[in-house]
Amino acid sequence: MEETFELNYHQLAHPYPCGKTDICTRLRNMAVESYLIFAFVSCIFNPYFGVLAVYFSMKSKQVKGGKARFFSDMAYGFAFVGIIVSIIVIVELYAFRTFPESAYFDRDQLIRTSTS
């Protein structure tokens, strides 16, 4: 007697049985781990944005569906903004240290240039 095997679409798309990790879950976990790495780097630069990024990346691992995508995007956004803000602050501090005269407002020079 012949045995026939019928596969539905779900079995073709997800070849592993329940409990095993399929490629979609692996890719999602890799994305969340990259958000976490980016969030920890942001913590080094700017702890305020970094802590929010770590919170949202951990939250994205707990939920499923569209909410996970939302939390992952929030984590990425906070980490990115934290790194950009800290780079701007570092550049400003370096500029003020290198050119200290630009950091202070010279009232006398302003009066001289405005009256001449």
Biopython code that builds the backbone (N, CA, C, O; Angstrom):
import numpy as np
from Bio.PDB.StructureBuilder import StructureBuilder

atoms = [
    (1, "MET", "N", (0.839, -1.175, 0.000)),
    (1, "MET", "CA", (0.000, 0.000, 0.000)),
    (1, "MET", "C", (0.892, 1.249, 0.000)),
    (1, "MET", "O", (1.882, 1.320, 0.728)),
    (2, "GLU", "N", (0.529, 2.208, -0.814)),
    (2, "GLU", "CA", (1.314, 3.431, -0.936)),
    (2, "GLU", "C", (0.979, 4.414, 0.174)),
    (2, "GLU", "O", (-0.173, 4.570, 0.579)),
    (3, "GLU", "N", (2.028, 5.068, 0.649)),
    (3, "GLU", "CA", (1.804, 6.132, 1.630)),
    (3, "GLU", "C", (1.981, 7.466, 0.935)),
    (3, "GLU", "O", (2.958, 7.683, 0.219)),
    (4, "THR", "N", (1.049, 8.338, 1.146)),
    (4, "THR", "CA", (1.158, 9.679, 0.568)),
    (4, "THR", "C", (1.343, 10.683, 1.698)),
    (4, "THR", "O", (0.736, 10.590, 2.765)),
    (5, "PHE", "N", (2.190, 11.621, 1.415)),
    (5, "PHE", "CA", (2.443, 12.675, 2.397)),
    (5, "PHE", "C", (1.894, 13.986, 1.849)),
    (5, "PHE", "O", (2.245, 14.416, 0.750)),
    (6, "GLU", "N", (1.048, 14.593, 2.619)),
    (6, "GLU", "CA", (0.505, 15.885, 2.222)),
    (6, "GLU", "C", (1.121, 16.966, 3.104)),
    (6, "GLU", "O", (1.109, 16.880, 4.332)),
    (7, "LEU", "N", (1.642, 17.953, 2.457)),
    (7, "LEU", "CA", (2.217, 19.084, 3.187)),
    (7, "LEU", "C", (1.367, 20.317, 2.926)),
    (7, "LEU", "O", (1.045, 20.636, 1.782)),
    (8, "ASN", "N", (1.018, 20.987, 3.975)),
    (8, "ASN", "CA", (0.319, 22.251, 3.768)),
    (8, "ASN", "C", (1.332, 23.388, 3.710)),
    (8, "ASN", "O", (2.531, 23.181, 3.892)),
    (9, "TYR", "N", (0.832, 24.576, 3.456)),
    (9, "TYR", "CA", (1.729, 25.720, 3.282)),
    (9, "TYR", "C", (2.519, 26.011, 4.551)),
    (9, "TYR", "O", (3.698, 26.358, 4.476)),
    (10, "HIS", "N", (1.894, 25.877, 5.707)),
    (10, "HIS", "CA", (2.577, 26.180, 6.963)),
    (10, "HIS", "C", (3.771, 25.248, 7.167)),
    (10, "HIS", "O", (4.816, 25.681, 7.653)),
    (11, "GLN", "N", (3.629, 23.985, 6.805)),
    (11, "GLN", "CA", (4.740, 23.055, 6.960)),
    (11, "GLN", "C", (5.862, 23.354, 5.967)),
    (11, "GLN", "O", (7.035, 23.138, 6.271)),
    (12, "LEU", "N", (5.505, 23.850, 4.785)),
    (12, "LEU", "CA", (6.538, 24.201, 3.818)),
    (12, "LEU", "C", (7.288, 25.462, 4.248)),
    (12, "LEU", "O", (8.507, 25.553, 4.104)),
    (13, "ALA", "N", (6.542, 26.426, 4.776)),
    (13, "ALA", "CA", (7.184, 27.673, 5.185)),
    (13, "ALA", "C", (7.999, 27.489, 6.459)),
    (13, "ALA", "O", (9.039, 28.124, 6.632)),
    (14, "HIS", "N", (7.528, 26.625, 7.346)),
    (14, "HIS", "CA", (8.201, 26.384, 8.623)),
    (14, "HIS", "C", (8.461, 24.887, 8.761)),
    (14, "HIS", "O", (7.648, 24.174, 9.350)),
    (15, "PRO", "N", (9.579, 24.400, 8.230)),
    (15, "PRO", "CA", (9.796, 22.955, 8.179)),
    (15, "PRO", "C", (10.059, 22.302, 9.527)),
    (15, "PRO", "O", (9.957, 21.081, 9.642)),
    (16, "TYR", "N", (10.394, 23.080, 10.548)),
    (16, "TYR", "CA", (10.694, 22.477, 11.839)),
    (16, "TYR", "C", (9.420, 22.316, 12.651)),
    (16, "TYR", "O", (8.547, 23.182, 12.595)),
    (17, "PRO", "N", (9.291, 21.234, 13.400)),
    (17, "PRO", "CA", (8.106, 21.090, 14.245)),
    (17, "PRO", "C", (8.140, 22.081, 15.407)),
    (17, "PRO", "O", (9.149, 22.747, 15.641)),
    (18, "CYS", "N", (7.038, 22.168, 16.122)),
    (18, "CYS", "CA", (6.952, 23.105, 17.246)),
    (18, "CYS", "C", (8.035, 22.785, 18.266)),
    (18, "CYS", "O", (8.331, 21.622, 18.536)),
    (19, "GLY", "N", (8.610, 23.822, 18.818)),
    (19, "GLY", "CA", (9.665, 23.630, 19.801)),
    (19, "GLY", "C", (11.048, 23.814, 19.214)),
    (19, "GLY", "O", (11.988, 24.147, 19.936)),
    (20, "LYS", "N", (11.186, 23.604, 17.924)),
    (20, "LYS", "CA", (12.476, 23.832, 17.272)),
    (20, "LYS", "C", (12.475, 25.227, 16.659)),
    (20, "LYS", "O", (11.418, 25.809, 16.415)),
    (21, "THR", "N", (13.655, 25.749, 16.416)),
    (21, "THR", "CA", (13.764, 27.110, 15.905)),
    (21, "THR", "C", (13.773, 27.098, 14.384)),
    (21, "THR", "O", (14.605, 26.434, 13.766)),
    (22, "ASP", "N", (12.847, 27.834, 13.787)),
    (22, "ASP", "CA", (12.853, 27.954, 12.335)),
    (22, "ASP", "C", (13.636, 29.202, 11.935)),
    (22, "ASP", "O", (14.097, 29.957, 12.791)),
    (23, "ILE", "N", (13.779, 29.407, 10.647)),
    (23, "ILE", "CA", (14.626, 30.493, 10.157)),
    (23, "ILE", "C", (14.052, 31.855, 10.515)),
    (23, "ILE", "O", (14.809, 32.789, 10.778)),
    (24, "CYS", "N", (12.721, 31.990, 10.531)),
    (24, "CYS", "CA", (12.106, 33.280, 10.870)),
    (24, "CYS", "C", (12.430, 33.673, 12.305)),
    (24, "CYS", "O", (12.762, 34.825, 12.582)),
    (25, "THR", "N", (12.334, 32.713, 13.211)),
    (25, "THR", "CA", (12.632, 32.999, 14.614)),
    (25, "THR", "C", (14.107, 33.315, 14.785)),
    (25, "THR", "O", (14.471, 34.195, 15.565)),
    (26, "ARG", "N", (14.954, 32.607, 14.063)),
    (26, "ARG", "CA", (16.390, 32.891, 14.156)),
    (26, "ARG", "C", (16.706, 34.303, 13.686)),
    (26, "ARG", "O", (17.471, 35.022, 14.329)),
    (27, "LEU", "N", (16.112, 34.700, 12.557)),
    (27, "LEU", "CA", (16.355, 36.047, 12.045)),
    (27, "LEU", "C", (15.823, 37.105, 13.003)),
    (27, "LEU", "O", (16.460, 38.137, 13.212)),
    (28, "ARG", "N", (14.651, 36.846, 13.585)),
    (28, "ARG", "CA", (14.082, 37.803, 14.537)),
    (28, "ARG", "C", (14.972, 37.926, 15.773)),
    (28, "ARG", "O", (15.197, 39.030, 16.270)),
    (29, "ASN", "N", (15.475, 36.800, 16.267)),
    (29, "ASN", "CA", (16.357, 36.843, 17.434)),
    (29, "ASN", "C", (17.663, 37.568, 17.116)),
    (29, "ASN", "O", (18.187, 38.303, 17.954)),
    (30, "MET", "N", (18.191, 37.361, 15.902)),
    (30, "MET", "CA", (19.411, 38.064, 15.517)),
    (30, "MET", "C", (19.172, 39.566, 15.452)),
    (30, "MET", "O", (20.028, 40.354, 15.854)),
    (31, "ALA", "N", (17.994, 39.965, 14.940)),
    (31, "ALA", "CA", (17.685, 41.394, 14.866)),
    (31, "ALA", "C", (17.573, 41.994, 16.250)),
    (31, "ALA", "O", (18.080, 43.089, 16.496)),
    (32, "VAL", "N", (16.909, 41.286, 17.168)),
    (32, "VAL", "CA", (16.767, 41.792, 18.533)),
    (32, "VAL", "C", (18.129, 41.870, 19.210)),
    (32, "VAL", "O", (18.401, 42.812, 19.954)),
    (33, "GLU", "N", (18.993, 40.875, 18.952)),
    (33, "GLU", "CA", (20.329, 40.917, 19.544)),
    (33, "GLU", "C", (21.143, 42.081, 18.990)),
    (33, "GLU", "O", (21.922, 42.691, 19.722)),
    (34, "SER", "N", (20.974, 42.395, 17.712)),
    (34, "SER", "CA", (21.698, 43.544, 17.163)),
    (34, "SER", "C", (21.177, 44.842, 17.762)),
    (34, "SER", "O", (21.950, 45.771, 17.999)),
    (35, "TYR", "N", (19.857, 44.914, 18.012)),
    (35, "TYR", "CA", (19.316, 46.093, 18.697)),
    (35, "TYR", "C", (19.899, 46.204, 20.097)),
    (35, "TYR", "O", (20.226, 47.300, 20.552)),
    (36, "LEU", "N", (20.029, 45.078, 20.776)),
    (36, "LEU", "CA", (20.586, 45.104, 22.134)),
    (36, "LEU", "C", (22.041, 45.566, 22.124)),
    (36, "LEU", "O", (22.446, 46.363, 22.971)),
    (37, "ILE", "N", (22.821, 45.073, 21.177)),
    (37, "ILE", "CA", (24.224, 45.494, 21.091)),
    (37, "ILE", "C", (24.297, 46.995, 20.819)),
    (37, "ILE", "O", (25.081, 47.711, 21.440)),
    (38, "PHE", "N", (23.469, 47.459, 19.884)),
    (38, "PHE", "CA", (23.438, 48.883, 19.563)),
    (38, "PHE", "C", (22.978, 49.698, 20.769)),
    (38, "PHE", "O", (23.473, 50.802, 20.999)),
    (39, "ALA", "N", (22.031, 49.156, 21.543)),
    (39, "ALA", "CA", (21.533, 49.854, 22.732)),
    (39, "ALA", "C", (22.608, 49.940, 23.805)),
    (39, "ALA", "O", (22.737, 50.974, 24.461)),
    (40, "PHE", "N", (23.380, 48.880, 23.997)),
    (40, "PHE", "CA", (24.446, 48.925, 24.999)),
    (40, "PHE", "C", (25.555, 49.901, 24.587)),
    (40, "PHE", "O", (26.140, 50.571, 25.438)),
    (41, "VAL", "N", (25.840, 49.979, 23.296)),
    (41, "VAL", "CA", (26.804, 50.976, 22.826)),
    (41, "VAL", "C", (26.266, 52.374, 23.096)),
    (41, "VAL", "O", (27.015, 53.271, 23.483)),
    (42, "SER", "N", (24.964, 52.554, 22.890)),
    (42, "SER", "CA", (24.346, 53.846, 23.183)),
    (42, "SER", "C", (24.394, 54.163, 24.667)),
    (42, "SER", "O", (24.509, 55.330, 25.042)),
    (43, "CYS", "N", (24.309, 53.147, 25.522)),
    (43, "CYS", "CA", (24.419, 53.358, 26.977)),
    (43, "CYS", "C", (25.783, 53.922, 27.338)),
    (43, "CYS", "O", (25.889, 54.765, 28.229)),
    (44, "ILE", "N", (26.818, 53.469, 26.661)),
    (44, "ILE", "CA", (28.159, 53.971, 26.937)),
    (44, "ILE", "C", (28.236, 55.453, 26.586)),
    (44, "ILE", "O", (28.799, 56.251, 27.336)),
    (45, "PHE", "N", (27.661, 55.813, 25.436)),
    (45, "PHE", "CA", (27.720, 57.203, 24.999)),
    (45, "PHE", "C", (26.752, 58.085, 25.776)),
    (45, "PHE", "O", (27.134, 59.147, 26.270)),
    (46, "ASN", "N", (25.510, 57.651, 25.884)),
    (46, "ASN", "CA", (24.475, 58.478, 26.490)),
    (46, "ASN", "C", (23.540, 57.575, 27.287)),
    (46, "ASN", "O", (22.690, 56.909, 26.696)),
    (47, "PRO", "N", (23.673, 57.533, 28.605)),
    (47, "PRO", "CA", (22.905, 56.565, 29.394)),
    (47, "PRO", "C", (21.398, 56.785, 29.365)),
    (47, "PRO", "O", (20.641, 55.827, 29.518)),
    (48, "TYR", "N", (20.945, 58.016, 29.173)),
    (48, "TYR", "CA", (19.503, 58.264, 29.180)),
    (48, "TYR", "C", (18.823, 57.571, 28.004)),
    (48, "TYR", "O", (17.848, 56.841, 28.182)),
    (49, "PHE", "N", (19.342, 57.805, 26.810)),
    (49, "PHE", "CA", (18.763, 57.165, 25.636)),
    (49, "PHE", "C", (19.090, 55.674, 25.611)),
    (49, "PHE", "O", (18.288, 54.871, 25.133)),
    (50, "GLY", "N", (20.251, 55.304, 26.118)),
    (50, "GLY", "CA", (20.657, 53.901, 26.108)),
    (50, "GLY", "C", (19.775, 53.028, 26.968)),
    (50, "GLY", "O", (19.437, 51.910, 26.576)),
    (51, "VAL", "N", (19.391, 53.526, 28.149)),
    (51, "VAL", "CA", (18.513, 52.740, 29.030)),
    (51, "VAL", "C", (17.151, 52.553, 28.376)),
    (51, "VAL", "O", (16.570, 51.471, 28.459)),
    (52, "LEU", "N", (16.638, 53.590, 27.730)),
    (52, "LEU", "CA", (15.364, 53.442, 27.015)),
    (52, "LEU", "C", (15.493, 52.441, 25.870)),
    (52, "LEU", "O", (14.578, 51.654, 25.624)),
    (53, "ALA", "N", (16.616, 52.468, 25.176)),
    (53, "ALA", "CA", (16.828, 51.528, 24.072)),
    (53, "ALA", "C", (16.897, 50.095, 24.580)),
    (53, "ALA", "O", (16.329, 49.194, 23.962)),
    (54, "VAL", "N", (17.586, 49.871, 25.699)),
    (54, "VAL", "CA", (17.660, 48.518, 26.266)),
    (54, "VAL", "C", (16.277, 48.064, 26.715)),
    (54, "VAL", "O", (15.906, 46.909, 26.504)),
    (55, "TYR", "N", (15.516, 48.957, 27.329)),
    (55, "TYR", "CA", (14.161, 48.600, 27.778)),
    (55, "TYR", "C", (13.290, 48.177, 26.598)),
    (55, "TYR", "O", (12.628, 47.141, 26.655)),
    (56, "PHE", "N", (13.289, 48.975, 25.527)),
    (56, "PHE", "CA", (12.442, 48.654, 24.383)),
    (56, "PHE", "C", (12.916, 47.399, 23.660)),
    (56, "PHE", "O", (12.093, 46.646, 23.139)),
    (57, "SER", "N", (14.220, 47.157, 23.617)),
    (57, "SER", "CA", (14.690, 45.942, 22.949)),
    (57, "SER", "C", (14.337, 44.700, 23.766)),
    (57, "SER", "O", (14.014, 43.660, 23.193)),
    (58, "MET", "N", (14.394, 44.794, 25.095)),
    (58, "MET", "CA", (13.973, 43.652, 25.917)),
    (58, "MET", "C", (12.465, 43.444, 25.819)),
    (58, "MET", "O", (11.990, 42.308, 25.819)),
    (59, "LYS", "N", (11.718, 44.535, 25.737)),
    (59, "LYS", "CA", (10.260, 44.437, 25.619)),
    (59, "LYS", "C", (9.876, 43.804, 24.286)),
    (59, "LYS", "O", (8.892, 43.068, 24.212)),
    (60, "SER", "N", (10.644, 44.084, 23.233)),
    (60, "SER", "CA", (10.326, 43.512, 21.925)),
    (60, "SER", "C", (10.529, 42.005, 21.911)),
    (60, "SER", "O", (9.919, 41.307, 21.101)),
    (61, "LYS", "N", (11.374, 41.498, 22.792)),
    (61, "LYS", "CA", (11.586, 40.055, 22.869)),
    (61, "LYS", "C", (10.431, 39.360, 23.588)),
    (61, "LYS", "O", (10.215, 38.163, 23.396)),
    (62, "GLN", "N", (9.683, 40.102, 24.419)),
    (62, "GLN", "CA", (8.592, 39.508, 25.187)),
    (62, "GLN", "C", (7.285, 39.441, 24.407)),
    (62, "GLN", "O", (6.479, 38.540, 24.639)),
    (63, "VAL", "N", (7.060, 40.374, 23.487)),
    (63, "VAL", "CA", (5.789, 40.425, 22.764)),
    (63, "VAL", "C", (5.974, 39.855, 21.364)),
    (63, "VAL", "O", (7.098, 39.617, 20.920)),
    (64, "LYS", "N", (4.860, 39.639, 20.679)),
    (64, "LYS", "CA", (4.910, 39.070, 19.333)),
    (64, "LYS", "C", (4.122, 39.950, 18.379)),
    (64, "LYS", "O", (3.310, 40.776, 18.796)),
    (65, "GLY", "N", (4.371, 39.761, 17.104)),
    (65, "GLY", "CA", (3.596, 40.441, 16.079)),
    (65, "GLY", "C", (4.048, 41.869, 15.839)),
    (65, "GLY", "O", (5.235, 42.188, 15.889)),
    (66, "GLY", "N", (3.054, 42.725, 15.573)),
    (66, "GLY", "CA", (3.334, 44.121, 15.266)),
    (66, "GLY", "C", (3.920, 44.884, 16.430)),
    (66, "GLY", "O", (4.687, 45.827, 16.234)),
    (67, "LYS", "N", (3.569, 44.486, 17.640)),
    (67, "LYS", "CA", (4.114, 45.170, 18.812)),
    (67, "LYS", "C", (5.615, 44.931, 18.924)),
    (67, "LYS", "O", (6.358, 45.830, 19.316)),
    (68, "ALA", "N", (6.060, 43.740, 18.586)),
    (68, "ALA", "CA", (7.498, 43.449, 18.631)),
    (68, "ALA", "C", (8.240, 44.333, 17.637)),
    (68, "ALA", "O", (9.318, 44.847, 17.936)),
    (69, "ARG", "N", (7.667, 44.503, 16.474)),
    (69, "ARG", "CA", (8.287, 45.373, 15.461)),
    (69, "ARG", "C", (8.343, 46.819, 15.961)),
    (69, "ARG", "O", (9.349, 47.507, 15.785)),
    (70, "PHE", "N", (7.252, 47.270, 16.586)),
    (70, "PHE", "CA", (7.206, 48.632, 17.125)),
    (70, "PHE", "C", (8.277, 48.835, 18.191)),
    (70, "PHE", "O", (9.000, 49.831, 18.170)),
    (71, "PHE", "N", (8.379, 47.884, 19.129)),
    (71, "PHE", "CA", (9.362, 48.021, 20.199)),
    (71, "PHE", "C", (10.792, 47.932, 19.660)),
    (71, "PHE", "O", (11.688, 48.614, 20.160)),
    (72, "SER", "N", (11.005, 47.101, 18.649)),
    (72, "SER", "CA", (12.337, 47.021, 18.037)),
    (72, "SER", "C", (12.706, 48.340, 17.367)),
    (72, "SER", "O", (13.836, 48.813, 17.483)),
    (73, "ASP", "N", (11.737, 48.927, 16.665)),
    (73, "ASP", "CA", (11.999, 50.215, 16.025)),
    (73, "ASP", "C", (12.254, 51.309, 17.050)),
    (73, "ASP", "O", (13.105, 52.173, 16.838)),
    (74, "MET", "N", (11.523, 51.277, 18.164)),
    (74, "MET", "CA", (11.750, 52.264, 19.224)),
    (74, "MET", "C", (13.146, 52.090, 19.827)),
    (74, "MET", "O", (13.838, 53.073, 20.095)),
    (75, "ALA", "N", (13.552, 50.845, 20.036)),
    (75, "ALA", "CA", (14.885, 50.586, 20.592)),
    (75, "ALA", "C", (15.960, 51.102, 19.649)),
    (75, "ALA", "O", (16.914, 51.751, 20.077)),
    (76, "TYR", "N", (15.802, 50.811, 18.373)),
    (76, "TYR", "CA", (16.770, 51.275, 17.385)),
    (76, "TYR", "C", (16.810, 52.802, 17.345)),
    (76, "TYR", "O", (17.883, 53.402, 17.279)),
    (77, "GLY", "N", (15.634, 53.421, 17.384)),
    (77, "GLY", "CA", (15.560, 54.882, 17.345)),
    (77, "GLY", "C", (16.230, 55.532, 18.538)),
    (77, "GLY", "O", (17.008, 56.473, 18.378)),
    (78, "PHE", "N", (15.936, 55.039, 19.738)),
    (78, "PHE", "CA", (16.542, 55.625, 20.932)),
    (78, "PHE", "C", (18.058, 55.418, 20.943)),
    (78, "PHE", "O", (18.806, 56.314, 21.335)),
    (79, "ALA", "N", (18.504, 54.249, 20.518)),
    (79, "ALA", "CA", (19.945, 53.999, 20.481)),
    (79, "ALA", "C", (20.624, 54.921, 19.474)),
    (79, "ALA", "O", (21.681, 55.485, 19.757)),
    (80, "PHE", "N", (20.019, 55.072, 18.310)),
    (80, "PHE", "CA", (20.591, 55.916, 17.266)),
    (80, "PHE", "C", (20.627, 57.379, 17.708)),
    (80, "PHE", "O", (21.646, 58.051, 17.553)),
    (81, "VAL", "N", (19.516, 57.868, 18.258)),
    (81, "VAL", "CA", (19.461, 59.261, 18.716)),
    (81, "VAL", "C", (20.457, 59.481, 19.853)),
    (81, "VAL", "O", (21.106, 60.526, 19.907)),
    (82, "GLY", "N", (20.586, 58.511, 20.762)),
    (82, "GLY", "CA", (21.538, 58.646, 21.859)),
    (82, "GLY", "C", (22.964, 58.771, 21.378)),
    (82, "GLY", "O", (23.728, 59.581, 21.903)),
    (83, "ILE", "N", (23.333, 57.983, 20.386)),
    (83, "ILE", "CA", (24.700, 58.052, 19.857)),
    (83, "ILE", "C", (24.925, 59.374, 19.120)),
    (83, "ILE", "O", (25.981, 59.988, 19.271)),
    (84, "ILE", "N", (23.949, 59.817, 18.329)),
    (84, "ILE", "CA", (24.092, 61.077, 17.592)),
    (84, "ILE", "C", (24.198, 62.260, 18.552)),
    (84, "ILE", "O", (25.052, 63.129, 18.375)),
    (85, "VAL", "N", (23.334, 62.296, 19.570)),
    (85, "VAL", "CA", (23.373, 63.401, 20.542)),
    (85, "VAL", "C", (24.710, 63.425, 21.270)),
    (85, "VAL", "O", (25.285, 64.494, 21.475)),
    (86, "SER", "N", (25.205, 62.264, 21.660)),
    (86, "SER", "CA", (26.474, 62.245, 22.387)),
    (86, "SER", "C", (27.644, 62.647, 21.490)),
    (86, "SER", "O", (28.585, 63.281, 21.967)),
    (87, "ILE", "N", (27.609, 62.295, 20.206)),
    (87, "ILE", "CA", (28.664, 62.729, 19.287)),
    (87, "ILE", "C", (28.636, 64.248, 19.136)),
    (87, "ILE", "O", (29.688, 64.886, 19.099)),
    (88, "ILE", "N", (27.441, 64.829, 19.050)),
    (88, "ILE", "CA", (27.330, 66.290, 18.956)),
    (88, "ILE", "C", (27.894, 66.947, 20.209)),
    (88, "ILE", "O", (28.612, 67.943, 20.116)),
    (89, "VAL", "N", (27.576, 66.400, 21.376)),
    (89, "VAL", "CA", (28.083, 66.965, 22.633)),
    (89, "VAL", "C", (29.605, 66.852, 22.700)),
    (89, "VAL", "O", (30.275, 67.792, 23.128)),
    (90, "ILE", "N", (30.155, 65.717, 22.283)),
    (90, "ILE", "CA", (31.613, 65.541, 22.306)),
    (90, "ILE", "C", (32.291, 66.532, 21.365)),
    (90, "ILE", "O", (33.325, 67.105, 21.711)),
    (91, "VAL", "N", (31.721, 66.738, 20.180)),
    (91, "VAL", "CA", (32.300, 67.691, 19.229)),
    (91, "VAL", "C", (32.237, 69.109, 19.790)),
    (91, "VAL", "O", (33.192, 69.873, 19.655)),
    (92, "GLU", "N", (31.104, 69.466, 20.424)),
    (92, "GLU", "CA", (31.000, 70.805, 21.010)),
    (92, "GLU", "C", (32.003, 70.997, 22.142)),
    (92, "GLU", "O", (32.637, 72.049, 22.238)),
    (93, "LEU", "N", (32.150, 70.000, 22.989)),
    (93, "LEU", "CA", (33.116, 70.121, 24.083)),
    (93, "LEU", "C", (34.539, 70.247, 23.554)),
    (93, "LEU", "O", (35.337, 71.021, 24.083)),
    (94, "TYR", "N", (34.854, 69.490, 22.516)),
    (94, "TYR", "CA", (36.188, 69.586, 21.919)),
    (94, "TYR", "C", (36.401, 70.968, 21.306)),
    (94, "TYR", "O", (37.480, 71.547, 21.433)),
    (95, "ALA", "N", (35.369, 71.495, 20.642)),
    (95, "ALA", "CA", (35.498, 72.815, 20.016)),
    (95, "ALA", "C", (35.683, 73.897, 21.073)),
    (95, "ALA", "O", (36.493, 74.805, 20.888)),
    (96, "PHE", "N", (34.949, 73.815, 22.176)),
    (96, "PHE", "CA", (35.085, 74.825, 23.224)),
    (96, "PHE", "C", (36.429, 74.705, 23.936)),
    (96, "PHE", "O", (36.974, 75.704, 24.406)),
    (97, "ARG", "N", (36.957, 73.505, 24.016)),
    (97, "ARG", "CA", (38.266, 73.332, 24.646)),
    (97, "ARG", "C", (39.383, 73.828, 23.734)),
    (97, "ARG", "O", (40.361, 74.415, 24.197)),
    (98, "THR", "N", (39.228, 73.587, 22.441)),
    (98, "THR", "CA", (40.242, 74.013, 21.484)),
    (98, "THR", "C", (40.191, 75.523, 21.252)),
    (98, "THR", "O", (41.227, 76.183, 21.172)),
    (99, "PHE", "N", (38.976, 76.059, 21.146)),
    (99, "PHE", "CA", (38.794, 77.493, 20.904)),
    (99, "PHE", "C", (37.981, 78.087, 22.051)),
    (99, "PHE", "O", (36.783, 78.323, 21.886)),
    (100, "PRO", "N", (38.599, 78.337, 23.212)),
    (100, "PRO", "CA", (37.821, 78.788, 24.365)),
    (100, "PRO", "C", (37.207, 80.171, 24.178)),
    (100, "PRO", "O", (36.220, 80.507, 24.831)),
    (101, "GLU", "N", (37.792, 80.977, 23.284)),
    (101, "GLU", "CA", (37.222, 82.312, 23.107)),
    (101, "GLU", "C", (35.849, 82.262, 22.446)),
    (101, "GLU", "O", (35.058, 83.193, 22.598)),
    (102, "SER", "N", (35.554, 81.183, 21.711)),
    (102, "SER", "CA", (34.240, 81.081, 21.079)),
    (102, "SER", "C", (33.168, 80.643, 22.068)),
    (102, "SER", "O", (31.977, 80.720, 21.764)),
    (103, "ALA", "N", (33.573, 80.188, 23.236)),
    (103, "ALA", "CA", (32.598, 79.705, 24.204)),
    (103, "ALA", "C", (32.014, 80.827, 25.046)),
    (103, "ALA", "O", (30.991, 80.639, 25.705)),
    (104, "TYR", "N", (32.641, 81.974, 25.030)),
    (104, "TYR", "CA", (32.198, 83.072, 25.888)),
    (104, "TYR", "C", (31.727, 84.244, 25.043)),
    (104, "TYR", "O", (32.222, 84.477, 23.940)),
    (105, "PHE", "N", (30.781, 84.959, 25.572)),
    (105, "PHE", "CA", (30.227, 86.116, 24.891)),
    (105, "PHE", "C", (31.021, 87.344, 25.311)),
    (105, "PHE", "O", (31.054, 87.690, 26.492)),
    (106, "ASP", "N", (31.654, 87.997, 24.362)),
    (106, "ASP", "CA", (32.483, 89.165, 24.660)),
    (106, "ASP", "C", (31.651, 90.430, 24.428)),
    (106, "ASP", "O", (31.452, 90.852, 23.289)),
    (107, "ARG", "N", (31.172, 91.026, 25.517)),
    (107, "ARG", "CA", (30.286, 92.183, 25.429)),
    (107, "ARG", "C", (31.020, 93.410, 24.897)),
    (107, "ARG", "O", (30.470, 94.165, 24.095)),
    (108, "ASP", "N", (32.254, 93.611, 25.340)),
    (108, "ASP", "CA", (33.002, 94.793, 24.897)),
    (108, "ASP", "C", (33.292, 94.758, 23.400)),
    (108, "ASP", "O", (33.193, 95.781, 22.723)),
    (109, "GLN", "N", (33.644, 93.598, 22.889)),
    (109, "GLN", "CA", (33.914, 93.494, 21.458)),
    (109, "GLN", "C", (32.634, 93.716, 20.661)),
    (109, "GLN", "O", (32.671, 94.318, 19.588)),
    (110, "LEU", "N", (31.511, 93.238, 21.171)),
    (110, "LEU", "CA", (30.243, 93.446, 20.490)),
    (110, "LEU", "C", (29.903, 94.936, 20.438)),
    (110, "LEU", "O", (29.416, 95.429, 19.421)),
    (111, "ILE", "N", (30.162, 95.657, 21.541)),
    (111, "ILE", "CA", (29.890, 97.096, 21.567)),
    (111, "ILE", "C", (30.812, 97.822, 20.590)),
    (111, "ILE", "O", (30.367, 98.731, 19.889)),
    (112, "ARG", "N", (32.092, 97.437, 20.530)),
    (112, "ARG", "CA", (33.036, 98.078, 19.610)),
    (112, "ARG", "C", (32.639, 97.860, 18.155)),
    (112, "ARG", "O", (32.700, 98.789, 17.350)),
    (113, "THR", "N", (32.235, 96.643, 17.814)),
    (113, "THR", "CA", (31.891, 96.370, 16.415)),
    (113, "THR", "C", (30.559, 96.993, 16.037)),
    (113, "THR", "O", (30.366, 97.348, 14.874)),
    (114, "SER", "N", (29.647, 97.138, 16.962)),
    (114, "SER", "CA", (28.343, 97.702, 16.612)),
    (114, "SER", "C", (28.395, 99.223, 16.493)),
    (114, "SER", "O", (27.598, 99.803, 15.755)),
    (115, "THR", "N", (29.320, 99.887, 17.204)),
    (115, "THR", "CA", (29.406, 101.350, 17.136)),
    (115, "THR", "C", (30.307, 101.833, 16.013)),
    (115, "THR", "O", (30.220, 103.003, 15.637)),
    (116, "SER", "N", (31.167, 100.990, 15.461)),
    (116, "SER", "CA", (32.068, 101.465, 14.409)),
    (116, "SER", "C", (31.474, 101.320, 13.036)),
    (116, "SER", "O", (32.113, 101.676, 12.046)),
]
sb = StructureBuilder()
sb.init_structure("model")
sb.init_model(0)
sb.init_chain("A")
sb.init_seg("    ")
for serial, (resi, resn, name, xyz) in enumerate(atoms, 1):
    if name == "N":
        sb.init_residue(resn, " ", resi, " ")
    sb.init_atom(name, np.array(xyz, "f"), 0.0, 1.0, " ", f" {name:<3s}", serial, name[0])
structure = sb.get_structure()
